[in-house]
């Protein structure tokens, strides 16, 4: 990355430093959750490691005061950027009563928070796409100036919800941005055995919208693509499809053994392009970040994570009598 690229995109030094902080917070939270899982304290982790740049770069290109997001289960970077806190995410990991996503009823990664316009997700993959398209339809019908933004993995782009949602959005020229986070694997299935086209973004032509493939390890490239897509959507020019290509640095989940379908040296090679490292290097070249400042930032983030862990571990579970709460209409 050439130094000062961010200024050409209209980003200040403080903004790109905040982008890096959000990426780092997502990474360190994720790493802590894996440790908690392996020590038997939380049941399940589905990781964002390797995808933080795409998630945070995209979020900073949106209007986080009015746009709606429909994230998929790896999108810790997005929900943090949109206002969810480390405390709230850790409460979800521990399945505690005060988990804002579901009161401890859903698996971790099933994000949802009304006050921050984070649409609730669910276990079946890609169901969030029609929901995001519906929000965009409401924006158009009510003549509101927000857009909706939805993410999914490249494996999910083969589901019917993806095709129906994008087709509807294209026909009606709705203000929705779809970002496919292509991390190269749909659980154990590599990209070349999932999709016949070279890129997922190639599919955009069939839906009457522009499609672009960007480096998902470069938050500035993703920022630029999403910024342009938002401008189009807000101007009434319809939807866009963005494919952010990165790599999943962990197993699919804490229940998966990725050694059965990929070699360790493949993962090691991908780690050389880890956005946490490459973006930190960019900030240092641009004289925005120093080694000392980076060390201090990590220390500050670890204090936040330690406090969130203690809070969540000691927080109460929901009462057993509340198991059916929010399932049926209450009068």
N, C-alpha and C positions, 0 to 999 in steps of 0.2 A: 504494500500500500504506500502510495506517495504521500509524504507529509502534507498536511493542510488540505487534503481532499475534503474534509468535513466542512471547511469554510466555503468551498465552492458550492456545497449543497445547502448552505444557509444555516449550518449548525455552529453553535458557539463552542468554545473550549469547555465551558461548564456543562453543556448538554452532552458532549461526547464522553466526558468524564462520568456523568451520571449514567450514561448507557453502559459503560464498563462496570460501574459499581453494581448495577442491576444484574448484569451478566454474572458477575462474581458472586453476588448474593445467591442467585439461583444455583450456581455450581456448588457452593459451599453447603447450602441447605440440602441439596441432593446427596452430596457425599455423606453428610451427617445421617440422613435417612437410611442410607445403605448400612452404615455402622449400627444403627439402632435395629435394623432388620436382622442383621447377622448376629446380634446379641440377644435376639428373641423379644425385643421390646415393642416392635411394631410389625404388623403382619405382612406388609406388601409395599414394594416400591416399583414405580415405573418411571424411568429416568429421562431427564432432559439433557444429559451430558453430551455435548457435541452439537447441540442445536440452539444454544443460547443466543448466538449472534443473530440468527434469522428471527427468532422470537422478539428480541429486544429491539433490533433495528426496525422491524415492522411496526412495533408498538409506538415507537417515537415518531413515526411518520403519520400516525393517526391523530385525530383530535380526542385526547383521552378525557375530555370533559363532556363529550356528547356522543361519540361513536360507540357502537355496540360490537362486542367480540363474542364469537362462539368458538372457544378453544377446544383442542383435542387433548387427550390425557397427558401428553408430554409437556404441555405449555406452561411450565412454572414461570419462565421468563416473561411471558405475556401477562399472566395474572398479577405478578409482582409489579410490572410496569403500569398496570391499570389500577393499582391501589390495594391489592391484597397484601397482607403483612406476613412476616415470618412466623409470628405467633399463630395466625389463623391457619397457615399451611401446616404447621406442626400439630395443631389441634386436630386437623383432618387426618394426618398420618397416624395419630394415636387413637382416632375414632372417638373423640370426646364430645360431650354434650354441646359445647360452645363452638364446635366446628361450623363456620358460617355456610359451608357448601351444602351440608346435608344433616347437620346435627349428629355426625358420626354414623350415619346410616349407609353411606355409600363408600365404595372403595376410594382410596386416595387417587387424585387425578381426575375425579369427577367434579370439575370446578363449576361454581355458580354463585353469583353474588349480585343481587339486584341493584344495590346502591352504586356499584361500579360498572353496571351494564354488562356484566359477564353472564351470558346465557348458560343455563344449566345443561350439562352434558350427561350422557348415559353410556352404558357399556357397549351397546351395539355400535360398531364403528360407522362413521359418516352420517349418522342421523342429525348431526348438527348443521349439515349443509342446507337442507330444506328449511330449517329453523332460521338460519341467517338470511336466506332468500326471502322468507316471510317478513322478517324485520325490515329488509330493504324495500319490499312491496309496501309496507306500512309507511315508510318514509316518503315514498313516491305518492301514495294516495293522500297522505296528510300534508304533502308539500313541506316536509321538514328537511333540514339541511344536514342531517347526520348520514353516515354510511355504516354498513355492517361489514365485519371482517371475520372470515372463517378459515380455520386451518384444519389440516388432516395429513396423514402420512400417505406416501405414494401407493402403498398397498390398498388403502381405502379408496383411491381414485378409480378402482375397478368395481366399486359397489354401485348399485342402481341409484341410490340417493344422490351420489355425485353427479351422475349424468342427468337425472331428472331436475335436480336443483340448478345446474348450470344452464341446461336448455331453457328452463323457465325464465331464469335471470336474463339470458340473452334475448329471448323473444320479447320480453317486456322492458328491456334496457334498464335494469334495476341497479341501484347504487350499492353493489356488493362486491367485495374483493375476496377471492378465494386464493389462499396460499397453501400449496402442497409442500410439506417439509419432507423432501426426498432424502431419507437417511440410508438408502441403499438396501434395506432389508425390511420385508414384511414378516416379522418374527424371524423365521429361518429361511425365507424365500428371497433370493437376491433379485435385484431389479430386472435383469434380463429375462427372468422367468415369470415376471409379473406383467410387463408392459411391452407390446410389440414395437411401439414407436421409440425413436431415440430419446425423446424427452416427453414428460407428462404434459408440458406446456404446449406441445404440438396439437393436443386435443382441443385447444381453445378455438381453432378455426371452425370446427364443426358446430360450435355454439355461438358463432357470430361475435366473438370478442377477441381482443388482443391477448396473446400469451407470451410470456417471457421467462427464460431460465436464467437464474442468477446464482452467484457463488454464495451459498448459505453460510460459509465461514467468514464472510465479510459483512459486518453489520451496516456499513455505509452503502454497499451495493444493494442490499435488501431495503434499506431506508429509501434510497432513490427510486427503486421500482415501486414500492408501496406509495410513496409520495405522489408519483406520477399517476398511479392508478386511482388514488383518492381524488386527485384533481379532476380526472375524467369523470369519476362517479358523481362528484359534487356539481359538475357542470351539466349533468344530465346525459352524458355520453355512454352510460351503461357500465356493465361489469368488466372485470379483468381477471385473468388467471395468471398467477405467479408461481413458479417452481423454484424453491430455494434448495440447492443441492448441498448436503453436508455429509455427515457420517455418524452413526450411532456408536458411541464409544463404550457403552455398557451392553450387557445382555438385554434382551427385550424387556425383561422384568426380573424381579428378584426370584422368580420361580423358574427362570429359563437358564439353560446351560448352553451358551453360545459357542463353546468349544466343539460342539457336535456338528456345526455347519460353517465355521470360518476359522482360519488359522490365526494364531496369536500375532504373527508378524504383520498380517494385514491390519490389525487394530493398531499395532505399534506404529506403522507407517502413517495411519490416519491421525494419530496423536501429534505428529509433527505439524499438522495443519490446524491444531486445536485453536479455536478463536480466542479463548481466554489468553493464550500466549501471543498469538499474532496481533490481536488488537492492543494488548498491553505494549507490544513493541512499537506499534504505530504511534500510540500516544507518547511514548518516550522519544521517538524520532521527531515528533511535532512539539516537543518541549512542554507537554501538558502534564506528564506523569514522570516522577523520578522513582528510583528504586526505594528510597526512603518513604515516599508518599504511598507507594504500592504496599509496602510492608505495614504501614500504619492503617491503611484501608482494610487490609486483611484482618488485622487485629480488631478493628471496630466491628467488622462483619461477624467475626467469631464471637464477640461479646453478645451481639444480637441473637446469634444462633444458640449459644449456650443458654441465654435467658428464655428463648422460645422453647427449647427442649425441656428445661426445668418446669416452665409454666404448664406445658402440655402434659408432661408425665404426671404431674400432680393434680391436674384438673379432673373433675368428676366425669364419670360416664353418664349417659342419659339413663333415666329410670326405666326399668324393664317395662313398666306400664305404658310407656310412650312409644312402644314398638309400632303401633298402628297410627300414630299421630301423623297428620299430613297425607295419609293414604286415602282416607274417605272424607267427604265434605263434613265439616263440623258445624252444627247449628247452635 
